[in-house]
Amino acid sequence: MRHLTSTLLAAATLLVATSALAQDEAGKRWPVPDVAAPGTELVMELFVTISAAVTVGPSDYGIRRYIPITGGRFVGAGIKGEVLPGGADWQLGRADNVVEVNALYSIKTDDGAVIVVENEGIITPQNGGIGYARTGPRFHAPQGKYEWLNKTLFVGTITPASESGAVIIRVFKVL
């Protein structure tokens, strides 16, 4: 019994010391030289027209609504075209005032390629405005010229356009 008590005491001391060391050495234990934080590069800007929100109402996790996407246009490096009507931005207004967004729509390039866009993220309203709005767009492009969209990680921003009934979505490639 005495040996068991000594062993448990030693193990507890080692655990506390290891935990303190791990907290003090976070980020230093496995140094990775010459690795910079990822940067971003603007690859596309979309001007998306929308119609009035349709409120679904209170649901299991908050207030649900959707905003129909009615059209628009986009332009970027080596890519441009139109936002096709028929998509929607499905939203969930949570109790903590954060809005989860989940948009699904299509864009069509000037040379005829149709690309599906899934754009999920959050909006944290501030001072009566849109505040913090970040998304993680995913593209589903056909093989060929635009398939690089399927193989790249993106982050996006959402900003209300100066004219009502539209938003501007900026898409950045994570380098």
C-alpha positions in Angstrom: 0.0 0.0 0.0 2.8 2.3 0.9 4.5 1.7 -2.5 1.1 2.4 -4.3 0.7 5.7 -2.4 4.3 6.7 -3.4 3.7 5.7 -7.0 0.5 7.7 -7.2 2.1 10.7 -5.6 5.0 10.6 -8.0 2.6 10.2 -11.0 0.5 13.2 -9.8 3.6 15.3 -9.4 4.8 14.4 -12.8 1.4 15.1 -14.3 1.3 18.6 -12.7 4.9 19.4 -13.8 4.2 18.1 -17.4 1.0 20.2 -17.6 2.8 23.4 -16.4 5.6 22.7 -18.9 3.1 22.2 -21.7 1.4 25.5 -20.9 4.7 27.4 -20.7 6.0 25.8 -23.9 2.9 26.0 -26.1 4.1 26.6 -29.6 7.7 26.0 -28.8 7.8 22.3 -28.3 7.9 21.4 -32.0 9.6 24.3 -33.7 8.9 24.5 -37.4 11.5 26.8 -38.9 10.7 29.1 -41.8 7.0 28.5 -41.9 5.1 31.7 -42.3 1.4 32.2 -41.4 -0.9 31.7 -44.4 -1.6 34.8 -46.3 -4.5 35.5 -48.6 -5.0 36.8 -52.2 -8.2 38.4 -53.6 -9.4 36.1 -56.4 -13.0 37.1 -56.9 -15.6 39.8 -56.1 -19.3 39.1 -56.5 -22.1 41.6 -56.6 -25.1 39.6 -55.6 -28.7 40.9 -55.8 -31.2 39.6 -53.3 -34.8 40.0 -52.5 -36.5 40.5 -49.1 -35.9 37.9 -46.4 -38.5 35.2 -45.9 -38.9 34.4 -42.2 -39.5 30.7 -41.4 -39.8 31.4 -37.7 -38.6 30.0 -34.4 -37.1 26.5 -34.7 -35.0 24.0 -32.9 -31.9 26.3 -32.6 -33.2 29.8 -33.2 -35.0 31.9 -35.8 -34.7 30.6 -39.3 -35.1 32.7 -42.5 -33.8 32.7 -46.0 -32.9 35.4 -48.5 -33.5 34.6 -52.2 -30.7 35.3 -54.5 -32.0 37.0 -57.7 -28.8 37.4 -59.8 -25.8 39.6 -60.0 -22.3 39.5 -61.5 -18.8 38.6 -60.6 -15.2 39.3 -61.7 -11.8 38.0 -60.7 -8.4 37.1 -62.1 -9.1 35.1 -65.3 -12.8 34.6 -64.4 -16.0 36.7 -64.8 -19.6 36.2 -65.4 -23.1 36.3 -63.8 -24.6 35.1 -60.6 -27.6 33.0 -61.6 -31.0 33.6 -60.0 -32.5 30.8 -58.0 -30.2 30.3 -55.0 -30.7 31.4 -51.4 -28.9 32.3 -48.3 -30.4 30.2 -45.4 -29.8 31.8 -42.1 -30.2 30.9 -38.4 -30.4 33.7 -35.9 -29.0 32.3 -32.7 -29.8 33.3 -29.1 -26.3 34.9 -28.8 -27.1 37.3 -31.7 -24.8 35.5 -34.1 -26.3 34.7 -37.5 -25.2 31.5 -39.2 -25.3 31.7 -43.0 -25.5 28.9 -45.4 -25.8 30.0 -49.0 -26.2 27.8 -52.0 -26.2 29.3 -55.5 -24.6 29.1 -59.0 -22.5 31.3 -61.1 -22.0 31.1 -64.8 -18.7 32.3 -66.4 -18.6 34.3 -69.6 -17.4 31.2 -71.5 -20.4 29.1 -70.3 -19.1 27.1 -67.3 -21.6 26.7 -64.5 -20.1 26.6 -61.0 -22.0 25.7 -57.8 -21.1 27.9 -54.8 -21.6 26.8 -51.2 -20.8 29.6 -48.7 -21.1 29.0 -45.0 -20.1 31.3 -42.3 -21.2 33.7 -39.5 -22.3 37.3 -39.1 -21.9 39.0 -35.8 -23.9 42.2 -35.9 -22.3 45.3 -34.3 -23.7 48.8 -33.8 -26.8 48.1 -36.0 -24.7 47.0 -38.9 -23.3 43.8 -40.4 -20.2 43.8 -38.1 -18.0 40.8 -38.4 -19.0 38.7 -41.4 -16.7 35.8 -42.6 -17.4 32.8 -44.7 -15.7 29.7 -46.1 -16.8 29.5 -49.7 -16.5 26.1 -51.5 -16.8 25.8 -55.3 -17.9 22.9 -57.4 -16.6 23.6 -60.8 -16.5 21.3 -63.9 -13.2 19.7 -64.8 -11.0 21.9 -67.0 -10.2 25.6 -66.8 -11.9 26.3 -63.5 -11.2 23.1 -61.6 -8.5 25.0 -59.5 -11.5 26.3 -57.6 -12.2 22.7 -56.3 -8.7 22.4 -55.1 -8.2 25.6 -53.1 -9.3 26.8 -49.7 -11.0 30.2 -49.6 -12.2 32.7 -47.0 -14.8 35.3 -47.8 -16.3 38.6 -46.5 -19.8 39.9 -46.9 -20.6 43.7 -47.1 -23.9 45.4 -47.9 -23.7 47.2 -51.3 -24.3 50.9 -51.4 -27.6 50.3 -53.1 -30.2 48.3 -51.3 -31.1 44.8 -52.4 -27.5 43.6 -52.9 -24.4 42.4 -51.1 -20.7 42.3 -52.1 -18.9 39.1 -51.5 -15.1 39.1 -51.7 -13.4 35.7 -52.0 -9.8 35.3 -50.9 -7.6 32.3 -51.7 -5.7 31.1 -48.7 -2.0 30.8 -49.8 
